[in-house]
């Protein structure tokens, strides 16, 4: 686990979350330190674990992905903590809102593209 990138992952769909976690950890470069089914739980994990990367869906119970971004923006964590927003929703207003709130990237499914793009930007 040394030198692996700490990730908090948020997705309401447990199957997608499990598949994403396996995909991420199978690279050998990432360690999912928090996996949440709702935004409020994800926020607690982000505060507690201080990850190096957050991957969140937009549609989450309790607190949506935009709400998570807003909390991170208030704490000024987005300046150093990349956030990838993943969603099946491809409406331009969703994408624009994610970027306006400080998301590093907005990626539609499938998920593997998100990891590849994040790596390219950070190497």
C-alpha positions as CSV (number, residue, x, y, z in Angstrom):
1,X,0.0,0.0,0.0
2,X,3.0,2.3,0.2
3,X,2.9,5.2,-2.3
4,X,-0.6,4.2,-3.5
5,X,-3.1,7.0,-4.2
6,X,-5.8,7.1,-1.5
7,X,-9.3,7.3,-3.0
8,X,-12.8,7.9,-1.7
9,X,-15.5,6.5,-4.0
10,X,-19.2,7.4,-3.9
11,X,-21.9,5.8,-5.8
12,X,-25.4,4.8,-4.7
13,X,-25.4,1.6,-6.8
14,X,-23.5,-0.9,-4.7
15,X,-22.7,-3.1,-7.8
16,X,-21.2,-0.2,-9.7
17,X,-19.3,0.9,-6.6
18,X,-17.9,-2.6,-6.1
19,X,-16.9,-2.9,-9.7
20,X,-15.2,0.5,-9.7
21,X,-13.3,-0.3,-6.5
22,X,-12.0,-3.6,-8.0
23,X,-11.0,-1.8,-11.2
24,X,-9.2,0.9,-9.3
25,X,-7.4,-1.3,-6.9
26,X,-6.4,-3.8,-9.6
27,X,-4.2,-1.2,-11.2
28,X,-1.9,-1.5,-8.2
29,X,-1.7,2.3,-8.0
30,X,-4.8,3.1,-5.9
31,X,-6.2,2.2,-2.5
32,X,-9.9,2.8,-1.9
33,X,-9.9,4.1,1.7
34,X,-13.6,4.9,1.6
35,X,-16.6,3.5,-0.3
36,X,-19.9,5.3,0.3
37,X,-23.4,4.8,-0.9
38,X,-24.5,8.3,-0.3
39,X,-23.0,11.8,-0.3
40,X,-23.2,12.5,3.4
41,X,-21.3,9.3,4.1
42,X,-18.8,10.1,1.4
43,X,-18.2,13.6,3.0
44,X,-17.5,12.0,6.4
45,X,-15.0,9.7,4.7
46,X,-13.3,12.6,2.9
47,X,-12.9,14.5,6.1
48,X,-11.6,11.5,8.0
49,X,-9.4,9.9,5.4
50,X,-8.1,12.9,3.6
51,X,-7.8,11.1,0.2
52,X,-5.7,12.2,-2.7
53,X,-8.6,11.6,-5.2
54,X,-12.4,11.6,-4.9
55,X,-14.5,9.8,-7.5
56,X,-18.2,10.5,-7.1
57,X,-21.4,10.0,-9.0
58,X,-23.8,13.0,-9.3
59,X,-27.0,11.2,-8.2
60,X,-26.6,10.2,-4.5
61,X,-29.0,10.1,-1.6
62,X,-28.7,12.4,1.4
63,X,-26.2,14.7,-0.4
64,X,-25.6,14.6,-4.1
65,X,-22.2,14.8,-5.8
66,X,-22.7,18.5,-6.4
67,X,-23.2,19.0,-2.7
68,X,-20.0,17.1,-2.0
69,X,-18.2,19.4,-4.4
70,X,-19.8,22.5,-2.7
71,X,-18.5,21.4,0.7
72,X,-15.1,20.7,-0.6
73,X,-15.0,24.1,-2.3
74,X,-16.0,25.8,0.9
75,X,-13.0,24.2,2.6
76,X,-10.8,25.1,-0.3
77,X,-9.8,21.4,-0.7
78,X,-10.5,21.5,-4.4
79,X,-7.3,23.4,-5.0
80,X,-5.2,20.3,-4.1
81,X,-7.7,17.4,-4.2
82,X,-8.8,16.3,-7.6
83,X,-12.4,15.2,-8.0
84,X,-13.7,13.1,-10.9
85,X,-17.4,13.2,-11.3
86,X,-18.9,10.1,-13.1
87,X,-22.4,10.0,-14.3
88,X,-24.6,8.4,-16.9
89,X,-26.2,11.8,-17.2
90,X,-24.6,13.6,-20.1
91,X,-26.7,16.8,-20.0
92,X,-24.5,19.8,-20.6
93,X,-25.9,21.6,-17.6
94,X,-24.7,18.7,-15.3
95,X,-21.3,18.8,-16.9
96,X,-21.0,22.6,-16.6
97,X,-22.2,22.6,-13.0
98,X,-19.6,20.0,-12.0
99,X,-16.8,22.1,-13.6
100,X,-18.2,25.3,-12.1
101,X,-18.0,23.8,-8.7
102,X,-14.4,22.7,-9.2
103,X,-14.5,19.2,-10.5
104,X,-11.3,18.1,-12.1
105,X,-13.1,16.1,-14.7
106,X,-16.6,14.9,-15.6
107,X,-16.7,11.4,-17.2
108,X,-19.6,9.5,-18.6
109,X,-19.7,5.8,-18.2
110,X,-17.8,3.5,-18.8
111,X,-15.6,4.1,-15.8
112,X,-12.2,2.8,-17.1
113,X,-11.8,6.0,-19.1
114,X,-11.8,8.0,-15.9
115,X,-8.7,6.2,-14.5
116,X,-6.9,6.5,-17.8
117,X,-7.5,10.2,-18.1
118,X,-6.6,10.9,-14.4
119,X,-3.3,9.1,-14.9
120,X,-2.4,11.0,-18.0
121,X,-3.0,14.4,-16.3
122,X,-1.0,13.5,-13.3
123,X,2.1,11.9,-14.7
